[in-house]
């Protein structure tokens, strides 16, 4: 599927960790010939510290501040696919900021799928707890209503990356064509 070259508004992917934002984002960037940016990776580069360190030494609030700064002014205004951190949209006003900057979709997955996808990654500070599955379920419950407001949702459970990318491209085409 090719994209009209005039449609180069940024494309923001949000959702819980492990829903596929980075994997899907990379494939979208390739298909759309746009730059892929992972907000967490960019924050690590800017801060010159791993996220785990920022959380433990400076606190989650400092990390959230860095996320907001990145979204507001830390990346190009057009031509990018941006995979955002899982908690980004929980910040007050962030959904509106993202929607003003580009097309926004939210990826979803079940708690069991998220656990499978994230269990081997020790750099997930929110899951470095005794029962990661319980923590995932708790955080999903807390965030669900906000994620549902974040834009068109795509469920990633039991779907191929190619299928999800095709779905996301259809959404992008429609919404980017109407973007101010």
N, C-alpha and C positions, 0 to 999 in steps of 0.2 A: 504494500500500500504506500503510495507516495503522498507527500504533503505539499500543498500549495506553498511555494517559497515565500509568499507574502504573509503566511501564517507563522510568525516566529515569536509570538508572545511566549513568555516563560511558562513552563509546565511544572507545577509543584505536586509532588507525591507525598502524602502524609498518611499516617496510620501507626499502629502499634509496631514495636520492634518485631522483626521476623515475619512481617506480612509480605515482604518481597520488594520493598521500595527501591533498594539499590540494584537488585538483579533486574527488575522490570525497567528501572530508570536507565540502566546501561543499554539495554536492548532498544528502548524507545529512542535514546540519543542516536544510536546507530541507524535506526530506521528513518529518523527524521533529519539526520545530518545536523544535529545540534550538539552543543557541549553538555556533558554530564557532570554534575556537581553533587557530591554527597556532603550535606551540611556538617555532619559530625566530623568527617575527615578534614574539612576546611577549618573547623574550630580547633582541631588538634594541631594543624599547621600554624595557625595564627597564634595560639596560646603556647605552642612548643611544649605541650604537655598532653599525656593521654587523658581521655575523658574520665577514666577511673580515678586518676589523680585529682582532676578538677573536682569531682564529686566528693572524694574523701578529704581533701585538703582545703578546698575553697567553698565547698557546699553546692548543692543542687541549684540554689538561687543564682549563684555566680555563673554556672553553666547556662541556665535559662537566659540570663542577661546576654551572654555571648551569642546564643542562638538568635535572640531578637536583633542584635546588632548586625549579625550576618544577613538576616532576611531584609532588614531595612536598607542596608547600604554595602553589604559585603560581596556582591556578585553582579554580573552584567544585567542590565535591564531587559534584554531580549536574547533569544537564541539559546536558552538553557533549559535542560531538564534538571530539576533539583529534588533530590531525595532528602526529605526533612526528618529530623529526629522525632521519635515517637511521642515525646511529650510537648513538642513545640506548640501545637495548636491548643494546648491547655492554658496557655498564657492569655490573659484577658486582651481582647482586641486583635489577636494574631490571625484569626480566620479572616477577618475583614482586610487586614493588611495584605495577606497572601492573595485574596481574591482581587484586590486592587492592582496587584502586580502581574497577574497571569491566570491561567487556568489551573484549577485546584481539584484533585481527586483524592479520595481516601481508599486505601487498600485495607481489606479485612481478612482475618483468618481465625480459625478456632483456637482456643487455648492449647489444645493438644498439638495442633500443627505448629503453633508458635514455639512450644516447648521443644519439639523435635528439631526445629530449625535453629534454635538458639542454644541448645544444651551444650554444644561443644565450644561455644565462644565464652571465654572467661572475662571478656572486656565489656560485660553488660552489668554495670554497677547496680541497677535496680533488681537484678536477679541473683546477686551474690548473697543469698539468704538460705536458711535451712530448707525451706520448701518452695522452690521456684514455681512449681505448678500453681500453688495457692496464691503466690504473689502475682502471677500472670492473671489469674481469674479475678483477683481483687482489683488490679489496675485496669483490666478491661471493663469491669463493671463501673468503675469510677469515670472512665473516659468515654464510654460508649455514646452517651448523648451528645457530647462535643464532637466526636468523630462523625456522627450522623449528620451534623450541621456543616461539616467541613467541605462538602461538595459531593459530587456523584461518587457512590461507593462501588467498589469492585471486590468481590470475594475471590480469594486466591487459592483456597483449599481445593485439592484434586484437579487443578487446571494447569495446563502447560504454560510456560512463559510466553510462547508464541500466541496462544489464545488470549492471554491477559493483555499482551501488547496490542493485538488487533482491537480488542475492546477499548482499551485506553486511547488508541488512535482515533477511533470513531467519536469518542467523547470529546477529544481535543479538537477535532475538525469542527464539530458543531459549536463548541463554546468559544474557540479562538475566532471563528468567523463573526461572532457577536461581541467580541471584546471591544471596549471603547477605544 
